[in-house]
Amino acid sequence: MKWLAQNGWDEAQVIMKEAGDKGSTAHNAIEDLLKNKEVLITDKYYSEITKQLEEIKVEEWESIMSFHSWFKQVNPETMAIEIVVFNDEVGYAGTVDYICIVREDVKVGRQLIKKGIYIIDWKTSKQIWPSHELQISAYKHAIAEEIKKVIWNSLSEEEQEDEEFQDFKLAILQVGYKMNRNGFKFTLVEDKFDLFESTRAIWAEECANIFPRQMDYPISLTLEDKPEEEDKLN
């Protein structure tokens, strides 16, 4: 409320849209990197604000650089990129940013990133909010069995017996993070699926019977009367 009061509603909406645009550009560029495409600082990505292709801004490039740095240090093995997942039993779907295998413990600065199978979500925000934790927890419980089998078969016999690879680990990677020297922050997240289900149940109770208002509109308008068919013939 204080932030809204300081910025005003219109300005706050602009700031939010710009932040979303920045996040989309970083996401798209990271996806290109993971697909082994070269990303140039002069590349252009579609902007929801201007509705056209825009060159990467400095802050966006810093986010992309920080992801590049994280990847080079951790050296994960990619299993899936931007994959859509469904949980038909509960009734939801989402898009997972990244699933990977980290085969060896890695020390990044003072942080130890342990080996394992990771579901990772990219964020350009300065904070990790409870909704982020619920989001990635929900992803874990929507991974298809076919995907799990592919990942499991990618492990060595030794890894399949290692407790570190028995379950998905959840993490949020904040790119363009300015509070440390790395430029990124890698945070492990606990599985909070039970809290997600409770939140969803509250939403269903409040919104289950609410539907968008339906409106009928004419397909065209004119200020001139259309001539009768007889007049057209004459």
C-alpha positions as CSV (number, residue, x, y, z in Angstrom):
1,M,0.0,0.0,0.0
2,K,2.9,2.3,0.8
3,W,4.5,1.6,-2.5
4,L,1.3,2.3,-4.4
5,A,0.8,5.5,-2.5
6,Q,4.4,6.6,-3.3
7,N,4.1,5.8,-7.0
8,G,0.4,6.3,-7.8
9,W,-1.8,3.7,-9.5
10,D,-0.8,4.6,-13.1
11,E,2.9,4.7,-12.4
12,A,2.7,1.5,-10.4
13,Q,1.1,-0.3,-13.4
14,V,3.9,1.0,-15.7
15,I,6.6,-0.2,-13.3
16,M,4.9,-3.7,-13.0
17,K,4.6,-4.0,-16.8
18,E,8.2,-3.0,-17.3
19,A,9.3,-5.6,-14.6
20,G,7.3,-8.2,-16.4
21,D,8.8,-7.3,-19.7
22,K,12.3,-7.5,-18.3
23,G,11.5,-10.9,-16.9
24,S,10.1,-12.2,-20.2
25,T,13.2,-11.0,-22.2
26,A,15.5,-12.7,-19.7
27,H,13.5,-15.9,-19.8
28,N,13.5,-16.0,-23.6
29,A,17.2,-15.3,-23.8
30,I,18.0,-17.9,-21.2
31,E,15.9,-20.4,-23.2
32,D,17.9,-19.6,-26.3
33,L,21.2,-20.2,-24.5
34,L,20.0,-23.5,-23.2
35,K,19.1,-24.5,-26.8
36,N,22.7,-23.8,-27.7
37,K,21.9,-20.6,-29.5
38,E,24.3,-17.6,-29.4
39,V,22.7,-14.6,-27.8
40,L,24.0,-11.2,-28.7
41,I,23.5,-8.0,-26.8
42,T,22.1,-6.5,-30.0
43,D,19.5,-9.3,-30.3
44,K,15.9,-8.2,-30.2
45,Y,13.0,-9.8,-28.3
46,Y,9.3,-9.1,-28.4
47,S,8.0,-6.5,-25.9
48,E,4.5,-6.7,-24.5
49,I,4.7,-3.0,-23.8
50,T,5.6,-1.7,-27.2
51,K,4.2,-4.7,-29.1
52,Q,7.4,-4.9,-31.2
53,L,10.9,-6.3,-31.1
54,E,13.2,-4.4,-28.8
55,E,16.9,-4.6,-28.2
56,I,18.1,-6.1,-24.9
57,K,18.4,-3.4,-22.2
58,V,21.4,-3.2,-19.9
59,E,19.6,-4.6,-16.9
60,E,18.2,-7.4,-19.0
61,W,21.7,-8.2,-20.3
62,E,23.0,-8.3,-16.7
63,S,20.4,-10.9,-15.9
64,I,21.4,-13.0,-18.9
65,M,25.1,-12.7,-18.0
66,S,24.4,-13.8,-14.5
67,F,22.6,-16.9,-15.7
68,H,25.5,-17.7,-18.0
69,S,27.9,-17.4,-15.0
70,W,25.7,-19.7,-12.9
71,F,25.5,-22.3,-15.6
72,K,29.2,-22.3,-16.3
73,Q,30.0,-22.8,-12.6
74,V,27.4,-25.5,-11.8
75,N,27.5,-27.3,-15.2
76,P,24.1,-28.9,-15.0
77,E,22.9,-31.5,-17.5
78,T,19.7,-30.3,-19.2
79,M,16.7,-32.6,-19.0
80,A,13.8,-30.3,-20.0
81,I,13.3,-26.6,-20.9
82,E,10.0,-24.7,-20.7
83,I,8.0,-27.9,-20.4
84,V,4.2,-27.8,-19.8
85,V,3.1,-30.0,-17.0
86,F,-0.4,-31.1,-15.9
87,N,-1.9,-32.5,-12.7
88,D,-5.3,-33.9,-13.8
89,E,-6.1,-35.2,-10.4
90,V,-6.0,-31.8,-8.7
91,G,-6.8,-29.8,-11.8
92,Y,-4.0,-27.4,-12.8
93,A,-1.2,-26.9,-15.2
94,G,2.0,-24.8,-15.6
95,T,5.2,-24.4,-17.4
96,V,8.4,-25.5,-15.8
97,D,11.4,-23.3,-16.6
98,Y,14.1,-26.0,-16.3
99,I,14.8,-29.5,-15.1
100,C,18.4,-30.6,-14.9
101,I,20.8,-33.1,-13.3
102,V,23.7,-31.8,-11.2
103,R,26.0,-34.9,-11.1
104,E,28.6,-33.6,-8.6
105,D,28.6,-31.3,-5.5
106,V,29.6,-27.8,-6.6
107,K,30.9,-24.9,-4.4
108,V,29.8,-21.5,-5.7
109,G,31.3,-18.8,-3.5
110,R,30.3,-19.9,0.0
111,Q,27.3,-21.9,-1.1
112,L,27.4,-25.7,-1.7
113,I,25.1,-26.8,-4.4
114,K,24.6,-30.6,-3.9
115,K,24.3,-33.1,-6.6
116,G,20.7,-34.2,-7.5
117,I,17.8,-33.7,-9.9
118,Y,16.6,-30.1,-9.8
119,I,13.4,-28.3,-10.9
120,I,14.5,-24.7,-11.2
121,D,12.5,-21.5,-11.8
122,W,14.1,-18.3,-13.0
123,K,13.2,-15.1,-11.3
124,T,14.3,-11.5,-12.0
125,S,12.7,-10.2,-8.8
126,K,14.8,-9.1,-5.8
127,Q,12.8,-11.2,-3.3
128,I,11.4,-14.7,-3.2
129,W,7.7,-14.6,-2.3
130,P,5.6,-17.4,-0.8
131,S,3.7,-17.6,-4.2
132,H,7.0,-18.6,-5.8
133,E,7.5,-21.5,-3.4
134,L,3.9,-22.7,-4.0
135,Q,4.4,-22.4,-7.7
136,I,7.5,-24.6,-7.9
137,S,6.0,-27.1,-5.4
138,A,3.0,-27.5,-7.7
139,Y,5.3,-28.1,-10.7
140,K,6.9,-31.0,-8.9
141,H,3.6,-32.8,-8.4
142,A,2.6,-32.3,-12.1
143,I,5.7,-33.9,-13.7
144,A,4.6,-36.7,-16.0
145,E,5.7,-40.3,-15.3
146,E,7.2,-40.5,-18.7
147,I,9.5,-37.6,-18.0
148,K,10.5,-39.1,-14.6
149,K,11.4,-42.3,-16.4
150,V,13.6,-40.5,-19.0
151,I,15.4,-38.7,-16.2
152,W,15.8,-41.9,-14.1
153,N,17.2,-43.8,-17.1
154,S,19.8,-41.0,-17.5
155,L,21.3,-41.8,-14.2
156,S,24.1,-44.2,-13.6
157,E,23.5,-47.3,-11.5
158,E,25.5,-45.6,-8.7
159,E,23.4,-42.5,-8.9
160,Q,20.2,-44.5,-8.8
161,E,21.3,-45.9,-5.5
162,D,22.3,-42.5,-4.1
163,E,19.7,-40.9,-1.9
164,E,20.5,-37.4,-3.4
165,F,18.9,-38.6,-6.6
166,Q,15.8,-40.2,-5.2
167,D,13.5,-37.1,-5.4
168,F,13.3,-33.8,-7.2
169,K,15.0,-30.9,-5.5
170,L,13.3,-27.5,-5.9
171,A,15.2,-24.3,-6.4
172,I,14.7,-20.7,-7.5
173,L,17.5,-19.0,-9.4
174,Q,17.3,-15.2,-9.1
175,V,19.2,-13.7,-12.1
176,G,20.5,-10.2,-12.2
177,Y,20.7,-10.3,-8.4
178,K,22.6,-7.2,-7.1
179,M,23.0,-8.2,-3.4
180,N,26.1,-10.4,-3.9
181,R,29.2,-10.6,-6.2
182,N,27.9,-13.5,-8.1
183,G,25.1,-11.5,-9.7
184,F,22.7,-14.5,-9.0
185,K,21.2,-16.2,-6.0
186,F,20.4,-19.9,-5.9
187,T,17.9,-20.8,-3.2
188,L,16.6,-24.3,-2.3
189,V,12.9,-24.4,-1.7
190,E,11.0,-26.9,0.5
191,D,8.1,-28.8,-1.0
192,K,5.0,-26.9,0.1
193,F,2.4,-28.7,-2.0
194,D,0.1,-29.1,1.0
195,L,0.0,-25.4,1.3
196,F,-0.6,-25.0,-2.4
197,E,-3.6,-27.4,-2.2
198,S,-5.0,-25.4,0.8
199,T,-4.6,-22.1,-1.2
200,R,-6.2,-23.6,-4.2
201,A,-9.1,-24.9,-2.1
202,I,-9.8,-21.4,-0.8
203,W,-9.6,-20.0,-4.3
204,A,-12.1,-22.7,-5.5
205,E,-14.5,-21.8,-2.7
206,E,-14.4,-18.2,-3.6
207,C,-14.3,-18.4,-7.4
208,A,-15.8,-21.7,-8.5
209,N,-19.1,-20.2,-9.5
210,I,-17.8,-17.0,-10.9
211,F,-17.8,-16.7,-14.7
212,P,-16.7,-13.8,-17.0
213,R,-19.4,-11.4,-18.0
214,Q,-20.7,-12.2,-21.5
215,M,-21.3,-9.2,-23.7
216,D,-22.8,-9.0,-27.2
217,Y,-21.5,-6.3,-29.6
218,P,-22.3,-5.3,-33.2
219,I,-19.5,-6.3,-35.6
220,S,-19.6,-2.9,-37.3
221,L,-20.9,0.7,-36.9
222,T,-21.6,3.5,-39.3
223,L,-23.2,6.9,-39.0
224,E,-24.7,6.8,-42.5
225,D,-27.9,5.0,-43.4
226,K,-27.4,2.1,-45.8
227,P,-29.3,2.5,-49.1
228,E,-32.2,0.2,-49.8
229,E,-31.6,-2.6,-52.2
230,E,-33.9,-0.9,-54.8
231,D,-31.7,2.2,-54.7
232,K,-28.6,0.1,-55.3
233,L,-30.2,-1.4,-58.4
234,N,-31.3,2.0,-59.7
